[in-house]
Amino acid sequence: MEKKNIDWANLGFGYIKTDYRYVSNFKEGAWDAGVITEDDKVVLSECAGVLQYAQTCFEGLKAYTTEDGKIVCFRPDLNAERMEDSAKRLEMPVFPKERFIDAVVQVVKANAAFVPPYGSGATLYIRPYMFGSNPVIGVKPADEYQFRILTTPVGPYFKGGAKPITIKVSDFDRAAPHGTGHIKAGLNYAMSLHAIVTAHEEGFAENMYLDAATRTKVEETGGANFIFVTKDNKVVTPKSSSILPSITRRSLLYVAKEYLGLEVEEREVFFDEVKDFAECGLCGTAAVVSPVGKIVDHGKEICFPAGMEKMGPTTQKLYDTLTGIQMGRIEAPEGWIKVIE
Ligand SMILES: *Cc1c(COP(=O)(O)O)cnc(C)c1O
């Protein structure tokens, strides 16, 4: 198969239309068979549930080429399970896990020419999403839904090495206790836009959100979970029912314990203790781990010892091991790598 003529190493993180997408419709209580189509347009009623009441959720994962030339993706079963949780919380029908994985395989195969080559640092980003599609004006769940998967090639997250970022403690809240912070719902992002635009205007790369109830505990950023490393080399991640359960974070914790022999703790993390950690990183599909060099809390700075030029040593080991597993250079735990072709 001939690859598309794309400058993989200089791609950014923007939408580039690929040749194919997957579409399945839910009507009269059932999903149809689903198709791969070239049609990138969605035509909806002006009163569609998604447009009026934001009934939509999504997922994000990547396909890429391993060292031995296979096209694979990473733990799509966990994306399917998480989307099931999101759908249930939003009163949407579940797109079955086996069908979700099959749809990912189909759409990546169809777009194999857009899967970047090994070593380019680029990947094919996969975006499954679902929305209420029939007219809804009284507040209630839609009766009809569309599940789609689009793909778009994205560049290496870090061009020229991962430089630590500076983040701020936000004055806005991301998620309420007993709210929707734990699901991947579009609504969580709509209301985070003002906070991130404000942070960027002030010169920060990201927001650190605290728990909305007490504003004393670390939650996450707008789109990535935190991991911290203690001075005695324990890996710590915040535990809260309003954090989105990152697949990258869960994988990193496993790697820390089973591959690197480190102690790991998932527990409440008070903002007061953050100054005592040795390392801090953000984890998510896009970057795997972004090192945090500095956290600013209303003018007070917390600077991590590794500084602003490179990742901390344990963060680096975690990053190297997980990306090694993903790229096929290190043996993966059973079931982590889904071979597409
Ligand atoms: C998607 C997402 C993450 C990262 O999850 P991964 O599965 O690792 O990509 C973290 N936080 C939020 C709020 C997210 O939406």
The ligand as a MOL file (V3000), in Angstrom:
LIG
                    3D

  0  0  0     0  0            999 V3000
M  V30 BEGIN CTAB
M  V30 COUNTS 15 15 0 0 0
M  V30 BEGIN ATOM
M  V30 1 C -9.2590 11.9220 27.3700 0
M  V30 2 C -8.9340 12.5710 28.6620 0
M  V30 3 C -7.7840 12.2310 29.4030 0
M  V30 4 C -6.7280 11.2890 28.8940 0
M  V30 5 O -7.1820 9.9870 28.7190 0
M  V30 6 P -6.3800 8.9310 27.8300 0
M  V30 7 O -7.2680 7.7640 27.7960 0
M  V30 8 O -5.0950 8.6750 28.4990 0
M  V30 9 O -6.1850 9.5930 26.4990 0
M  V30 10 C -7.6010 12.8310 30.6290 0
M  V30 11 N -8.4720 13.7380 31.1160 0
M  V30 12 C -9.5810 14.1050 30.4250 0
M  V30 13 C -10.4950 15.1150 31.0130 0
M  V30 14 C -9.8370 13.5260 29.1830 0
M  V30 15 O -10.9370 13.9020 28.5130 0
M  V30 END ATOM
M  V30 BEGIN BOND
M  V30 1 1 1 2
M  V30 2 1 2 3
M  V30 3 2 2 14
M  V30 4 1 3 4
M  V30 5 2 3 10
M  V30 6 1 4 5
M  V30 7 1 5 6
M  V30 8 2 6 7
M  V30 9 1 6 8
M  V30 10 1 6 9
M  V30 11 1 10 11
M  V30 12 2 11 12
M  V30 13 1 12 13
M  V30 14 1 12 14
M  V30 15 1 14 15
M  V30 END BOND
M  V30 END CTAB
M  END
